[in-house]
Each structure stands twice: as C-alpha cells, then as structure tokens.
Amino acid sequence: MATARTKGFTAEEQAAMKERARELKAEAKAGKLKADGEAELLAKVAEMPAAEQQMARRVHAIVTTTAPTLTPKTWYGMPAYARDGKVVLFFQGASKFGSRYSTLGFNDMAMLDDGAMWATAYALTAITPEVEKKITILVKKAMRTPGSNLQ
C-alpha cells in the first residue's frame, strides 16, 4: 500500500510553528524591555553622588543575581525592580530627598510578611559584606509567592 506524501507541513504543524513564532516574538520583546529598563536604571545610578552610586551598583548586582526574574526599571526616578510590572523593591539615594541615609524599600509585592508587623524599608549608609548578606536574604524572602511558607 502506497502512502500519500504531503507537499509540506500539516495544518497542525503550521499552527504549532506560528505559535512558536509568536512566543519567540513575545520573548524578544520582553528581553528588549528588560534591557531598556536596565539601561535607564544604570543611567539614573550614574547621576547619583559617588557614595550612592556605589551602593546602588551593589544593590543592583545583588538583586540581578539573587532574583534574575525581576525587571530592572526606574520608579519615580529611582532604581527599582518589578515583577509582572509591579515594583517589588527599590533603592532611594539619600540625595533624592535630602535624607541622611539611603533607603532600600519593599512594596507590598514583596512577601516579607512576618506575623502582624514587619519592616518594609531599611536605612543604608554603607554596603558591607554583612549588609550584602542581609540584602540577599531580604530579596530571597521578597520573591516568595503568596501562600508559600511565610515563616
């Protein structure tokens, strides 16, 4: 019995290829947006006084290493990191509002929940190895999903 040969891809194969092409376009667009956000963030960091620049660069390195799925962006002119378009955490240099210290802040998207009360902002005057460890722990906690073990 002879089998019929088709002259190309089946309708299902064509549909699958079109779907994959759409996926690749979406991934490329998301990658471009992330790169654009990071470039804007780094440009804002470059405008900061030297001490704040150094801290902001360390925070950036910690966040992008610890939580690579977060999207770097600026938020009110500050370096920030978002999940699903919503800011999870941000760095605010002391010079932004004439403060005596810089701030590492977390929004409600950060899952830092710890009982009935927890901190959502931390004063930064320097980033030492001990502070780097604390920031890493906070970023990991912030990345938990709702309903996960919040202990």
C-alpha positions in Angstrom: 0.0 0.0 0.0 1.4 3.3 -1.0 1.4 6.2 1.5 0.3 9.6 0.4 3.0 12.2 0.6 2.1 15.7 1.6 3.6 18.7 0.0 4.7 20.4 3.2 3.7 20.7 6.7 0.3 19.6 8.1 -2.2 22.3 9.3 -1.3 21.3 12.9 2.4 21.6 12.3 1.9 25.0 10.7 -0.2 26.1 13.6 2.5 25.0 16.0 5.2 26.8 14.1 3.1 30.0 14.1 2.5 29.7 17.8 6.2 29.2 18.4 7.0 32.3 16.3 4.5 34.3 18.4 6.3 33.0 21.6 9.7 34.0 20.3 8.4 37.5 19.4 7.0 37.9 22.9 10.2 36.7 24.5 12.3 39.1 22.3 10.0 42.0 23.2 10.2 41.1 26.9 14.0 40.9 26.7 14.2 44.2 24.9 12.0 45.9 27.6 14.2 44.5 30.3 17.3 45.7 28.6 15.8 49.2 28.1 14.8 49.3 31.8 18.2 48.3 33.0 19.9 50.9 30.8 17.6 53.6 32.2 18.2 52.4 35.7 22.0 52.5 35.3 21.8 55.9 33.7 20.0 57.2 36.9 22.6 55.5 39.1 25.3 57.3 37.1 23.7 60.6 38.1 24.0 59.9 41.8 26.8 61.1 44.1 29.7 58.7 44.2 28.8 57.0 47.6 25.2 56.5 46.5 26.3 55.2 43.1 28.5 52.6 44.8 25.6 51.4 47.0 23.1 51.4 44.1 25.5 49.4 41.9 26.0 46.8 44.7 22.2 46.6 45.3 21.8 46.1 41.5 24.3 43.3 41.4 22.7 41.6 44.4 19.2 41.9 43.0 20.0 40.8 39.5 22.0 37.8 40.8 19.5 36.8 43.5 16.3 37.5 41.6 17.1 37.5 37.9 13.4 37.3 37.0 12.8 40.8 38.3 12.7 43.5 35.7 15.1 46.5 36.3 13.4 49.8 35.8 13.2 53.3 37.2 10.4 54.3 39.6 9.9 57.9 40.4 13.5 58.3 39.2 14.9 55.7 41.5 16.3 52.3 40.7 13.6 49.6 41.1 12.9 46.0 40.3 9.5 44.8 39.2 7.6 41.5 38.9 4.6 41.5 36.5 5.0 45.2 36.0 4.7 46.0 39.8 7.6 47.3 41.8 8.9 44.8 44.4 11.8 46.7 45.7 13.7 50.0 45.1 16.8 51.9 46.1 16.4 55.6 47.1 19.6 57.5 47.4 19.9 59.9 50.3 20.3 62.9 48.0 16.9 62.2 46.4 15.1 63.9 49.2 17.9 65.3 51.3 18.0 62.4 53.8 20.8 61.4 56.0 20.8 57.8 54.7 19.8 55.9 51.6 16.9 53.5 51.7 16.3 50.0 50.4 12.5 49.7 50.3 10.0 47.0 49.5 6.4 47.3 48.2 3.5 45.1 49.0 4.5 42.7 46.1 7.5 41.7 48.4 6.5 38.8 50.5 8.3 39.9 53.7 5.4 39.0 55.9 6.4 38.1 59.4 3.4 37.9 61.7 1.3 41.0 62.3 4.2 43.5 61.7 7.4 43.6 59.6 9.8 46.2 58.1 9.4 47.3 54.5 12.3 49.9 54.4 15.9 49.8 55.6 18.3 52.6 56.1 21.7 52.2 54.2 24.8 54.2 55.0 27.3 51.6 53.5 27.2 48.2 52.0 29.5 45.9 53.9 29.7 42.1 53.4 27.3 41.7 56.3 24.8 44.1 54.8 25.1 42.3 51.4 24.1 39.1 53.1 21.1 40.8 54.7 20.0 42.3 51.4 20.4 38.9 49.7 18.2 37.3 52.4 15.6 40.1 52.1 15.5 39.8 48.3 15.0 36.0 48.5 12.2 36.5 51.0 10.6 39.1 48.8 10.5 36.7 45.9 8.3 34.1 47.7 4.9 33.6 46.3 1.7 34.3 48.1 0.6 31.3 50.1 4.1 29.9 50.5 5.6 29.3 53.9 5.8 32.8 55.4 7.8 31.8 58.5 
